[in-house]
Amino acid sequence: MPCLGSRKKVSQKTSSEGSTRRSVSIKSHSSVTQIKQEYQELKSKNMEHLDMIAKQKSELEQLKNQLTTTNKAQEIETQHKQTLSELAAKETQLEEIKKEMQALKETLELIQQEDQTAHLLAEKDKLIKEKECELETLQIQFENERAELVKPALAQVTSQLDELKETNKAVMERLGEKENELAELRSQLNRRDRKPKSGVSKDQEQKQRLNRLTMDLEQDRMLMQKLEELNHQLEAQKQKHEAILESHAKAMAEKDKSLEKLKQSHESAIRNLEQSQAQNLNKLQLRYEKDVSLLNQRLNQAESQAKTTVDDEVSKILYEFEQYEHNHSIEVAHLQQSHQEQISVMRQGQQSEIQQLSGENSKILVPKLRKTGGPSSKFKWPAPEASQSVDLSPRDPKEVHIYTSSISNNPKLKQQEEDIVKTLEVQDIKFKVIDVAKSELALQHMRKQNTKSRALPQIFMGGSYKCTYEEFVQAKNNGKLLQLLSKQEGAAKLSINPNRTSSYLPTPISTLSS
């Protein structure tokens, strides 16, 4: 009985050991199947993650395309808004210019009215001069006609007077002769009266002679009377001509006086008009110059305001786009790192479980897991570097650093960077380009050194901020570039006024922990 019991115990022990072994083998088999299932699940999850990464990559590409299209659409909208604002500003300017042109037209009308008055005065002056010329010609004609009329009359009168004088002389001579003859005849008669009469014939002859003489004397007396009457008539005509000439001379003198008065009044009126026109022209010229200067100032202000608004809007858009790209690259890097961490954690868990199972069940064959190596190399994303190899605070105080951003799509920033590089190469100045998009330390260092301006590119010297691109260009144009890049001088000492640019530095939201 004890033997049977011992046998039963041994058989029970062996059966229990076999059952335990079977259970262990079943458990190990179930654990292997579970591990296989988990591996398959992990593999499927990994594939899902890879698909997710591919989808995210395609979505990112779509987002980039959408960003470019939205950026273009925003640029078009901003350009449209800008054109509308410029058109509105130009319309207002045109209205102002129209008002000013209306005022100028009114002033020009006043000037034209004054010109018309001046033209009328000039015409009156011409008429007065023509009348003066006509009066002069009439006076000359009158004098000529008077001379022509008076000359023959005077010649006739003088000839008649000469003839009358000659006739008078002849008559007087004849009278004298006849008086002498009468005296002789009277003396002879007296003698004859005293003497006795000699004959009748002689007496008759003498009587006849006396009768003839008396008749001649009477005729001569009649001629003398006629001559005296003619003399009186000639003297009266002479007096009349002299009176007419005196009246004409008085009238001409009065006309000359009136003409001189008209000339003086006309000259004074012309002087007053010229003075008033000169004053009005000076006032209008000053007003025109002031209006033109105000218009130029308004146009310059409008152009500068339009440029500043456009630059500000473009800079804002670029800043938002760069910030979005920067944040997107950081988020993608975070997703990449989280995926890698999840895969590494899953891989470590699988390896630990497999090692435990292989340690416990060394006899059970476990299929080796194929290494996937994480996500495919096709989906690797470049994560931003935590630091660069360049020393941000070099020992050499003359070492030049150019801070720029590689994620910016602004062509102006690239042109400015190329300009700085070319000028430094021409000046034979050594320099290094630092990308703040790849180095968080460089970004923090740049912000620490320059708290006022975020405009890129920026120039550092010996690890400290030196100047912006505008200050660099102004110093280059003024020939003070070497003085600017010296150790002692700076942008403030060179009296350089920095201006705002259209390239802004994106502010990172989060940084990767290395």
C-alpha positions as CSV (number, residue, x, y, z in Angstrom):
1,M,0.0,0.0,0.0
2,P,2.7,2.4,0.9
3,C,4.4,1.5,-2.4
4,L,1.3,2.1,-4.3
5,G,0.9,5.4,-2.5
6,S,4.4,6.3,-3.2
7,R,3.9,5.4,-6.8
8,K,0.8,7.4,-6.9
9,K,2.6,10.3,-5.4
10,V,5.4,10.0,-8.0
11,S,2.9,9.6,-10.8
12,Q,1.0,12.6,-9.4
13,K,4.3,14.6,-9.2
14,T,5.2,13.6,-12.8
15,S,1.7,14.4,-14.0
16,S,1.8,17.7,-12.1
17,E,5.2,18.5,-13.6
18,G,3.9,17.6,-17.1
19,S,0.8,19.6,-16.6
20,T,2.9,22.5,-15.4
21,R,5.2,22.1,-18.3
22,R,2.2,21.9,-20.6
23,S,0.7,24.9,-19.0
24,V,4.1,26.7,-19.2
25,S,4.4,25.7,-22.9
26,I,0.8,26.8,-23.5
27,K,1.5,30.0,-21.7
28,S,4.7,30.6,-23.6
29,H,2.9,29.7,-26.8
30,S,0.1,32.0,-25.9
31,S,2.6,34.7,-24.9
32,V,4.4,34.2,-28.2
33,T,1.1,34.5,-30.1
34,Q,0.3,37.5,-28.0
35,I,3.7,39.0,-28.8
36,K,3.1,38.2,-32.4
37,Q,-0.3,39.8,-32.3
38,E,1.2,42.8,-30.5
39,Y,4.0,42.9,-33.0
40,Q,1.5,42.8,-35.8
41,E,-0.5,45.5,-34.1
42,L,2.6,47.6,-33.6
43,K,3.5,47.0,-37.2
44,S,0.1,48.0,-38.3
45,K,0.3,51.0,-36.0
46,N,3.7,51.8,-37.4
47,M,2.3,51.6,-40.9
48,E,-0.6,53.7,-39.8
49,H,1.8,56.2,-38.4
50,L,3.8,56.1,-41.6
51,D,0.6,56.6,-43.5
52,M,-0.3,59.4,-41.2
53,I,3.1,61.0,-41.7
54,A,2.7,60.7,-45.5
55,K,-0.8,62.2,-45.2
56,Q,0.6,64.9,-43.0
57,K,3.4,65.5,-45.5
58,S,0.9,65.7,-48.4
59,E,-1.3,68.0,-46.2
60,L,1.7,70.1,-45.5
61,E,2.5,70.4,-49.2
62,Q,-1.2,71.3,-49.8
63,L,-1.0,73.8,-47.0
64,K,2.2,75.2,-48.5
65,N,0.5,75.4,-51.9
66,Q,-2.5,77.0,-50.2
67,L,-0.3,79.4,-48.4
68,T,1.4,80.4,-51.6
69,T,-2.0,80.8,-53.3
70,T,-3.5,82.6,-50.3
71,N,-0.4,84.7,-50.1
72,K,-0.9,85.5,-53.8
73,A,-4.6,86.2,-53.2
74,Q,-3.7,88.3,-50.2
75,E,-1.2,90.2,-52.2
76,I,-3.7,90.7,-55.0
77,E,-6.3,91.8,-52.4
78,T,-3.8,94.1,-50.7
79,Q,-2.8,95.4,-54.1
80,H,-6.4,95.9,-55.0
81,K,-7.1,97.6,-51.7
82,Q,-4.0,99.7,-52.2
83,T,-5.0,100.6,-55.7
84,L,-8.5,101.5,-54.4
85,S,-7.0,103.6,-51.6
86,E,-4.6,105.2,-54.0
87,L,-7.4,105.9,-56.4
88,A,-9.5,107.4,-53.6
89,A,-6.5,109.5,-52.6
90,K,-5.9,110.5,-56.2
91,E,-9.6,111.4,-56.6
92,T,-9.4,113.6,-53.5
93,Q,-6.2,115.1,-54.8
94,L,-7.9,115.6,-58.2
95,E,-10.8,117.3,-56.6
96,E,-8.4,119.6,-54.6
97,I,-6.5,120.2,-57.8
98,K,-9.8,121.0,-59.6
99,K,-10.7,123.5,-56.9
100,E,-7.3,125.1,-57.1
101,M,-7.6,125.1,-60.9
102,Q,-11.0,126.8,-60.5
103,A,-9.4,129.4,-58.3
104,L,-6.6,129.8,-60.8
105,K,-9.1,130.1,-63.6
106,E,-10.9,132.9,-61.6
107,T,-7.6,134.6,-61.1
108,L,-6.8,134.1,-64.8
109,E,-10.2,135.6,-65.7
110,L,-9.3,138.6,-63.5
111,I,-6.0,138.8,-65.2
112,Q,-7.7,138.5,-68.6
113,Q,-10.2,141.3,-67.5
114,E,-7.2,143.4,-66.5
115,D,-5.6,142.5,-69.8
116,Q,-8.8,143.5,-71.6
117,T,-8.8,146.8,-69.8
118,A,-5.1,147.2,-70.7
119,H,-6.0,146.2,-74.3
120,L,-8.8,148.8,-74.3
121,L,-6.4,151.4,-72.9
122,A,-3.9,150.4,-75.5
123,E,-6.6,150.7,-78.2
124,K,-7.6,154.1,-76.8
125,D,-3.9,155.1,-76.8
126,K,-3.7,154.0,-80.4
127,L,-6.8,156.0,-81.3
128,I,-5.5,159.1,-79.5
129,K,-2.2,158.7,-81.3
130,E,-4.0,158.3,-84.6
131,K,-6.1,161.3,-83.8
132,E,-3.0,163.2,-82.9
133,C,-1.4,162.1,-86.2
134,E,-4.6,163.1,-88.0
135,L,-4.6,166.5,-86.2
136,E,-1.0,167.0,-87.1
137,T,-1.7,166.1,-90.7
138,L,-4.7,168.4,-90.7
139,Q,-2.7,171.2,-89.2
140,I,0.0,170.7,-91.8
141,Q,-2.6,170.6,-94.5
142,F,-4.3,173.7,-93.1
143,E,-1.0,175.5,-92.9
144,N,-0.2,174.4,-96.4
145,E,-3.6,175.4,-97.7
146,R,-3.5,178.7,-95.8
147,A,-0.1,179.3,-97.2
148,E,-1.3,178.4,-100.7
149,L,-4.5,180.5,-100.3
150,V,-2.8,183.4,-98.6
151,K,0.2,183.5,-100.9
152,P,-1.7,184.3,-104.2
153,A,-4.0,186.7,-102.3
154,L,-1.0,188.5,-100.8
155,A,0.8,188.3,-104.1
156,Q,-2.3,189.8,-105.8
157,V,-2.7,192.4,-103.1
158,T,1.0,193.3,-103.2
159,S,1.0,193.3,-107.0
160,Q,-2.2,195.5,-107.0
161,L,-0.6,197.7,-104.4
162,D,2.6,198.0,-106.5
163,E,0.5,198.7,-109.6
164,L,-1.5,201.3,-107.6
165,K,1.6,202.8,-106.3
166,E,3.1,203.0,-109.7
167,T,-0.1,204.4,-111.2
168,N,-0.3,206.7,-108.2
169,K,3.2,207.9,-108.9
170,A,2.5,208.2,-112.6
171,V,-0.7,210.1,-111.8
172,M,1.1,212.3,-109.3
173,E,3.7,213.0,-111.8
174,R,1.1,213.8,-114.4
175,L,-0.8,215.9,-111.8
176,G,2.4,217.7,-111.0
177,E,3.2,218.3,-114.7
178,K,-0.4,219.4,-115.3
179,E,-0.4,221.7,-112.2
180,N,2.8,223.1,-113.5
181,E,1.2,223.6,-116.9
182,L,-1.8,225.1,-115.2
183,A,0.4,227.4,-113.3
184,E,2.2,228.4,-116.5
185,L,-1.1,228.9,-118.2
186,R,-2.5,231.0,-115.4
187,S,0.6,233.0,-115.4
188,Q,0.3,233.4,-119.1
189,L,-3.3,234.3,-118.7
190,N,-2.5,236.9,-116.1
191,R,0.1,238.2,-118.4
192,R,-2.3,238.3,-121.2
193,D,-4.9,240.0,-119.1
194,R,-2.5,242.6,-118.4
195,K,-1.4,242.8,-122.0
196,P,-3.7,243.7,-124.8
197,K,-5.5,241.0,-126.6
198,S,-3.7,239.9,-129.7
199,G,-6.3,237.6,-131.2
200,V,-9.2,235.4,-130.6
201,S,-7.7,232.2,-131.9
202,K,-5.0,232.0,-129.3
203,D,-7.5,232.6,-126.5
204,Q,-9.7,229.8,-127.8
205,E,-6.8,227.4,-128.0
206,Q,-5.8,228.3,-124.4
207,K,-9.4,227.8,-123.3
208,Q,-9.5,224.4,-124.9
209,R,-6.2,223.5,-123.3
210,L,-7.6,224.6,-120.0
211,N,-10.7,222.5,-120.5
212,R,-8.6,219.5,-121.3
213,L,-6.5,220.1,-118.3
214,T,-9.5,220.4,-116.0
215,M,-11.0,217.2,-117.5
216,D,-7.7,215.4,-116.9
217,L,-7.5,216.7,-113.4
218,E,-11.0,215.5,-112.6
219,Q,-10.2,212.1,-114.1
220,D,-7.0,212.0,-112.0
221,R,-9.0,212.9,-108.9
222,M,-11.5,210.1,-109.7
223,L,-8.6,207.7,-110.1
224,M,-7.1,208.9,-106.8
225,Q,-10.5,208.2,-105.1
226,K,-10.6,204.7,-106.7
227,L,-7.1,204.0,-105.6
228,E,-7.9,205.1,-102.0
229,E,-11.0,202.9,-102.0
230,L,-8.9,199.9,-103.3
231,N,-6.3,200.6,-100.6
232,H,-9.1,200.6,-97.9
233,Q,-10.5,197.4,-99.3
234,L,-7.1,195.7,-99.4
235,E,-6.4,196.9,-95.8
236,A,-9.7,195.5,-94.7
237,Q,-9.0,192.1,-96.4
238,K,-5.6,192.1,-94.8
239,Q,-7.1,192.7,-91.4
240,K,-9.7,190.0,-92.0
241,H,-6.9,187.5,-93.0
242,E,-4.8,188.4,-90.0
243,A,-7.9,188.0,-87.7
244,I,-8.6,184.5,-89.2
245,L,-5.0,183.5,-88.8
246,E,-5.0,184.7,-85.2
247,S,-8.2,182.7,-84.5
248,H,-6.7,179.6,-86.1
249,A,-3.5,180.0,-84.1
250,K,-5.6,180.4,-80.9
251,A,-7.6,177.2,-81.8
252,M,-4.4,175.3,-82.5
253,A,-2.9,176.4,-79.2
254,E,-6.0,175.3,-77.4
255,K,-6.0,172.0,-79.2
256,D,-2.3,171.6,-78.3
257,K,-3.1,172.3,-74.7
258,S,-6.0,169.8,-74.7
259,L,-3.8,167.2,-76.4
260,E,-1.0,167.7,-73.8
261,K,-3.6,167.3,-71.0
262,L,-5.0,164.1,-72.6
263,K,-1.4,162.8,-73.0
264,Q,-0.6,163.5,-69.4
265,S,-3.9,161.9,-68.1
266,H,-3.4,158.9,-70.4
267,E,0.2,158.5,-69.2
268,S,-0.9,158.7,-65.6
269,A,-3.7,156.2,-66.2
270,I,-1.2,153.8,-68.0
271,R,1.2,154.2,-65.1
272,N,-1.4,153.4,-62.5
273,L,-2.6,150.5,-64.6
274,E,0.9,149.2,-65.0
275,Q,1.6,149.5,-61.3
276,S,-1.7,147.8,-60.4
277,Q,-1.1,145.0,-62.9
278,A,2.5,144.5,-61.7
279,Q,1.2,144.3,-58.1
280,N,-1.6,141.9,-59.1
281,L,0.9,139.8,-61.1
282,N,3.3,139.7,-58.2
283,K,0.5,138.6,-55.9
284,L,-0.7,136.0,-58.4
285,Q,2.8,134.7,-58.9
286,L,3.3,134.4,-55.1
287,R,0.0,132.7,-54.8
288,Y,0.7,130.4,-57.7
289,E,4.1,129.5,-56.2
290,K,2.5,128.8,-52.8
291,D,-0.2,126.7,-54.4
292,V,2.4,124.7,-56.4
293,S,4.5,124.2,-53.3
294,L,1.5,123.1,-51.3
295,L,0.5,120.7,-54.1
296,N,4.0,119.3,-54.3
297,Q,4.1,118.8,-50.5
298,R,0.7,117.1,-50.6
299,L,1.7,114.8,-53.4
300,N,5.0,113.9,-51.7
301,Q,3.1,113.3,-48.4
302,A,0.5,111.1,-50.3
303,E,3.3,109.2,-52.1
304,S,5.2,108.7,-48.8
305,Q,2.1,107.6,-47.0
306,A,1.2,105.2,-49.7
307,K,4.7,103.8,-49.8
308,T,4.8,103.4,-46.0
309,T,1.3,101.8,-45.9
310,V,2.2,99.4,-48.6
311,D,5.6,98.6,-47.0
312,D,3.8,98.1,-43.6
313,E,1.2,95.8,-45.1
314,V,3.7,93.8,-47.0
315,S,6.0,93.5,-44.0
316,K,3.0,92.4,-41.9
317,I,2.0,89.7,-44.4
318,L,5.6,88.5,-44.7
319,Y,6.0,88.5,-41.0
320,E,2.8,86.4,-40.6
321,F,3.9,84.1,-43.3
322,E,7.4,83.6,-41.9
323,Q,5.9,83.1,-38.4
324,Y,3.5,80.5,-39.8
325,E,6.4,78.7,-41.6
326,H,8.5,78.9,-38.5
327,N,5.8,77.6,-36.2
328,H,4.8,74.9,-38.8
329,S,8.4,73.7,-39.0
330,I,8.6,73.5,-35.2
331,E,5.3,71.6,-35.0
332,V,6.4,69.2,-37.7
333,A,9.7,68.7,-35.7
334,H,7.7,68.1,-32.5
335,L,5.5,65.6,-34.3
336,Q,8.5,63.8,-35.8
337,Q,10.2,63.7,-32.4
338,S,7.0,62.4,-30.7
339,H,6.6,59.7,-33.4
340,Q,10.2,58.7,-32.9
341,E,9.8,58.6,-29.1
342,Q,6.6,56.5,-29.4
343,I,8.3,54.1,-31.8
344,S,11.4,53.9,-29.6
345,V,9.2,53.3,-26.5
346,M,7.2,50.6,-28.3
347,R,10.4,49.0,-29.6
348,Q,12.0,49.0,-26.1
349,G,8.8,47.5,-24.7
350,Q,8.8,44.8,-27.3
351,Q,12.5,44.1,-26.8
352,S,12.1,43.9,-23.0
353,E,9.2,41.5,-23.3
354,I,11.0,39.4,-25.9
355,Q,14.1,39.3,-23.6
356,Q,11.9,38.2,-20.6
357,L,10.2,35.6,-22.6
358,S,13.4,34.3,-24.1
359,G,15.0,34.2,-20.6
360,E,12.2,32.2,-19.2
361,N,11.6,30.0,-22.2
362,S,15.0,29.4,-23.7
363,K,13.8,26.2,-25.4
364,I,11.0,27.9,-27.2
365,L,11.9,29.3,-30.6
366,V,11.0,33.0,-30.8
367,P,10.9,34.5,-34.3
368,K,13.3,37.4,-34.6
369,L,11.7,40.8,-35.1
370,R,12.7,42.7,-38.2
371,K,14.2,46.1,-37.4
372,T,12.2,48.8,-39.1
373,G,14.6,51.6,-38.3
374,G,11.7,53.8,-37.3
375,P,10.0,55.9,-40.0
376,S,11.3,55.7,-43.5
377,S,14.0,58.1,-44.6
378,K,11.6,59.5,-47.1
379,F,9.7,61.2,-44.3
380,K,12.5,62.7,-42.3
381,W,12.0,66.4,-41.4
382,P,14.9,68.8,-40.7
383,A,14.5,69.9,-37.1
384,P,15.9,73.3,-36.2
385,E,19.3,73.2,-34.6
386,A,19.7,74.3,-31.0
387,S,23.1,75.9,-31.7
388,Q,25.5,76.5,-34.5
389,S,29.2,75.9,-34.8
390,V,29.8,79.6,-35.1
391,D,30.9,81.4,-32.0
392,L,28.3,84.1,-31.3
393,S,30.7,86.0,-29.0
394,P,34.1,85.7,-30.7
395,R,37.3,86.9,-29.2
396,D,38.2,88.9,-32.2
397,P,36.4,92.3,-31.8
398,K,36.6,92.9,-35.5
399,E,34.9,89.7,-36.6
400,V,31.7,90.6,-38.7
401,H,28.6,88.4,-38.5
402,I,25.6,88.8,-40.9
403,Y,22.4,87.7,-39.2
404,T,19.7,86.5,-41.7
405,S,16.9,84.0,-42.1
406,S,16.7,81.1,-44.6
407,I,13.0,80.5,-44.2
408,S,12.1,84.0,-45.5
409,N,10.7,84.0,-49.0
410,N,11.2,87.8,-49.2
411,P,13.4,88.5,-52.3
412,K,14.2,91.9,-50.9
413,L,16.0,90.3,-47.9
414,K,18.0,88.0,-50.3
415,Q,19.0,91.0,-52.3
416,Q,20.1,93.0,-49.2
417,E,22.1,90.0,-48.0
418,E,23.8,89.6,-51.4
419,D,24.6,93.4,-51.4
420,I,26.2,93.2,-47.9
421,V,28.2,90.1,-48.9
422,K,29.4,91.7,-52.2
423,T,30.4,95.0,-50.5
424,L,32.3,93.2,-47.7
425,E,34.1,91.0,-50.3
426,V,35.0,94.1,-52.3
427,Q,36.3,95.8,-49.1
428,D,38.2,92.6,-48.3
429,I,36.5,92.2,-44.9
430,K,36.1,88.7,-43.4
431,F,32.6,87.8,-42.4
432,K,30.3,84.9,-41.4
433,V,26.6,84.4,-42.2
434,I,24.4,83.3,-39.3
435,D,21.0,81.8,-39.9
436,V,18.6,82.6,-37.0
437,A,16.0,80.2,-38.4
438,K,18.4,77.3,-37.7
439,S,19.9,78.5,-34.4
440,E,17.8,79.4,-31.4
441,L,20.8,80.6,-29.6
442,A,21.7,83.0,-32.5
443,L,18.1,84.3,-32.4
444,Q,18.1,84.9,-28.7
445,H,21.6,86.5,-28.9
446,M,20.4,88.8,-31.7
447,R,17.3,89.8,-29.7
448,K,19.3,90.4,-26.6
449,Q,21.8,92.6,-28.3
450,N,19.3,94.6,-30.4
451,T,15.9,95.1,-28.6
452,K,14.7,98.0,-30.9
453,S,14.7,96.6,-34.4
454,R,13.7,93.2,-35.8
455,A,14.5,94.0,-39.4
456,L,16.8,91.6,-41.2
457,P,19.6,91.4,-42.2
458,Q,21.5,92.8,-39.2
459,I,25.3,93.3,-38.9
460,F,27.1,92.3,-35.7
461,M,30.8,93.0,-34.9
462,G,32.6,91.1,-32.2
463,G,29.4,89.6,-31.0
464,S,27.6,92.9,-30.5
465,Y,25.0,94.7,-32.6
466,K,26.5,97.2,-35.1
467,C,23.9,98.4,-37.6
468,T,21.0,97.5,-39.9
469,Y,21.0,97.3,-43.7
470,E,19.9,100.9,-44.2
471,E,22.6,102.2,-41.9
472,F,25.1,100.0,-43.8
473,V,24.0,101.4,-47.2
474,Q,24.0,104.9,-45.9
475,A,27.5,104.6,-44.6
476,K,28.6,103.0,-47.9
477,N,27.1,105.8,-49.9
478,N,28.7,108.4,-47.6
479,G,32.1,106.6,-47.8
480,K,32.1,105.9,-44.0
481,L,31.8,102.1,-44.2
482,L,35.2,101.4,-42.7
483,Q,34.6,104.0,-40.0
484,L,31.2,102.3,-39.3
485,L,32.8,98.9,-39.0
486,S,35.6,100.2,-36.8
487,K,35.7,99.3,-33.1
488,Q,35.0,102.8,-31.8
489,E,32.5,104.2,-34.2
490,G,28.9,103.2,-34.5
491,A,25.7,104.1,-36.3
492,A,24.7,106.6,-33.6
493,K,28.0,108.4,-33.8
494,L,27.8,108.6,-37.6
495,S,24.4,110.2,-37.4
496,I,22.7,107.6,-39.5
497,N,18.9,107.5,-39.3
498,P,17.6,103.9,-39.5
499,N,14.4,103.3,-41.4
500,R,11.9,100.5,-41.2
501,T,12.2,97.8,-43.8
502,S,9.7,95.3,-45.1
503,S,11.6,92.2,-43.7
504,Y,10.7,91.3,-40.1
505,L,12.1,88.6,-37.9
506,P,9.6,85.8,-36.9
507,T,9.1,85.3,-33.2
508,P,9.4,81.6,-32.4
509,I,6.8,80.2,-30.1
510,S,8.6,77.1,-28.8
511,T,12.1,75.6,-29.1
512,L,13.2,72.0,-29.3
513,S,14.9,70.5,-26.3
514,S,18.0,68.8,-27.5
